[in-house]
Amino acid sequence: MLRISRRRMMQGAGAAGLIAARPALAVAAPALLIYDSRIPESAAFAAASATPLRHDLAQARLDPRRVAAVGRIEGLTRRSDYVALSLALRLHGMRSQDERRLSTRDHLFRWSLSKGANA
């Protein structure tokens, strides 16, 4: 006879919840932040983020090998920079998750890429 106690049922529900939430928890925080310090809005975006891994496009080009260790990238850049980065990073398994136009004057886009996401 199988006996299920209330405690065992709660433990099972908690474990099932953690397993179901695991993908969402892994994507919760961006692993790498991309910005352009020459653009005030982009610099403010970087300053407001608590993400420790950052890359300033004004300082140097992003080395695609640096992306190999991260699962997600967030950015606020010009559309041209976003397009160039997303095309280059497709070779490393990164796919577009979100893109939103923030400014038509500067062509600023807020975007995110992650590994294995469907485009």
Phi, psi and omega in degrees: 000133180269125179245126178244120178271164178299320180298314179296322179295319179294319178297317179295319179294319178296317179295319179296321178296318178295319179295318180292325183275350185306312178299320180292322179292324180292333183265356187299318183247134178292144181273329183219133180251128180248131179211173179232109185292348177285344180253118184304318180296321180291319177296321178294323177300315180292320181294329182279347183270145177267002181294124182284328180274119183223156174218125179263116180294340178287336182272320183194161174289151178283127177279116182302337178294334178293334182285339184304330184267355182250154180255346184211145178228134176242146180207158170224100185218177172292156181302318182298320178293319179298314181298313180299315180295314183295323178293317180293323185278348174300327179294341180256017175085007180274138179229151181294132176255321186201144172209132181223134176282128179255329183214129177277333181294312181261000182058041181278138178232138171260125187216165175213144176233148174213160182285135173077000179284149178281138180280000000 
